[in-house]
Structures are given as C-alpha cells and as structure tokens.
Amino acid sequence: MANFMKMMKQAADMQKNLAKVQESLAELQLDYSVGGGGVKVDILGDGSITAIHIDPSVVQSGDAEMLEDLVLTAVRGAQDKAKETAAAEMQKWTAGMNLPPGLGF
C-alpha cells in the first residue's frame, strides 16, 4: 500500500509540474521568418500564433502566389518550432521518470 501512495504522490507532483510547463510555454514568445525576413510569424510556445508580419517589399512585388507560399511556409515553420520547443521542455521535466511507453511527452 505504501508503494501505491508513493506512486499517487509522484503522479500528483508530475501533474503540477506539467501544469507549470504548460503555463511557461503559453508565455514563451518565439518567432520564425522566411524569405530573408519578408514574412515573420510570432508564436507562443503553446502553438498560439500571435502575429504575422509581412514586409511591404514582398507585397509590392505583386506575386500573390509567392506571398501565399511564404506565409504558409512561415506558419508551418513557426508551428514546428513551437512543437520542438514544447517537446524539449517536456523532456526536461520527464527525464529520469521512467515513464512507460506511450506516456512520454
């Protein structure tokens, strides 16, 4: 019974730590740019996009298809960066916990 109680305490502690990580990710500001800085996406560590910046020179080119591609590439890149950052932060908190397969973050 003592092992079960210890396990329950560890689970509660892990849940608190996970909440802290999620809070810190929600405040972590990241950015990703493409096209030599022509399009920049601001994103939070939790994946929330907060802004998209487009350099006026990119718009003046008149190439809508290129602009669409740049925006899409920048958004995807920002999302990937946020996912990688979140995974790295979760790894820091779960390192050494010997989580069973499928429960790692």
C-alpha positions in Angstrom: 0.0 0.0 0.0 2.9 2.4 0.7 4.2 2.0 -2.9 0.7 2.9 -4.2 0.6 6.0 -2.1 4.1 7.0 -3.2 3.1 6.4 -6.8 0.0 8.6 -6.3 2.1 11.4 -4.9 4.5 11.2 -7.8 1.6 11.4 -10.2 0.2 14.4 -8.4 3.6 16.1 -8.5 4.0 15.3 -12.2 0.6 16.8 -12.9 1.6 20.0 -11.1 4.9 20.1 -13.0 3.1 19.6 -16.2 0.8 22.5 -15.5 3.8 24.7 -14.7 5.5 23.7 -18.0 2.3 24.4 -19.9 2.0 27.8 -18.3 5.5 28.7 -19.1 5.1 27.6 -22.7 2.0 29.8 -23.0 4.2 32.8 -22.1 7.2 31.8 -24.2 7.5 34.0 -27.3 9.1 32.6 -30.4 9.3 33.7 -34.0 10.1 32.2 -37.3 10.8 34.1 -40.6 11.3 33.1 -44.2 12.2 34.9 -47.4 15.0 36.8 -45.9 12.7 38.2 -43.2 10.0 39.0 -45.7 7.4 37.1 -43.7 7.7 36.6 -40.0 5.3 34.7 -37.7 5.2 35.3 -33.9 4.1 32.3 -32.0 3.9 31.3 -28.4 5.4 28.0 -27.0 1.9 26.5 -26.8 1.4 26.9 -30.6 -0.8 30.1 -30.5 0.1 32.4 -33.4 0.1 36.0 -32.1 1.1 37.9 -35.3 2.2 37.6 -38.9 4.4 40.4 -40.2 4.8 40.9 -44.0 7.5 43.3 -45.3 5.9 45.8 -47.7 8.5 45.0 -50.3 7.1 41.4 -50.6 3.6 42.8 -51.2 4.9 45.3 -53.8 6.3 42.5 -55.9 2.7 41.7 -56.9 3.4 38.0 -56.9 0.5 36.7 -54.8 1.4 33.1 -55.2 4.9 33.7 -53.8 3.4 35.6 -50.9 1.0 32.8 -50.1 3.8 30.3 -50.2 6.0 32.4 -47.9 3.1 32.8 -45.4 2.3 29.1 -45.4 6.0 28.2 -45.0 6.4 30.7 -42.2 3.3 29.5 -40.3 4.4 25.8 -40.7 7.9 26.6 -39.6 6.7 28.5 -36.6 4.4 25.7 -35.6 7.2 23.2 -35.9 9.5 25.4 -33.8 6.8 25.6 -31.1 6.3 21.8 -31.1 10.0 21.2 -30.9 10.4 23.7 -28.0 7.5 22.2 -26.1 8.9 18.7 -26.6 12.3 19.8 -25.3 10.7 21.5 -22.3 8.6 18.4 -21.5 11.7 16.2 -21.9 13.5 18.3 -19.2 10.6 17.7 -16.8 10.1 14.0 -17.5 13.8 13.0 -17.7 14.6 10.2 -15.4 10.9 9.4 -14.5 11.0 6.0 -16.3 7.6 6.6 -17.9 6.1 3.6 -19.6 5.9 3.7 -23.4 3.2 6.0 -24.7 3.3 8.2 -21.6 6.3 10.2 -22.6 5.7 13.8 -23.7 
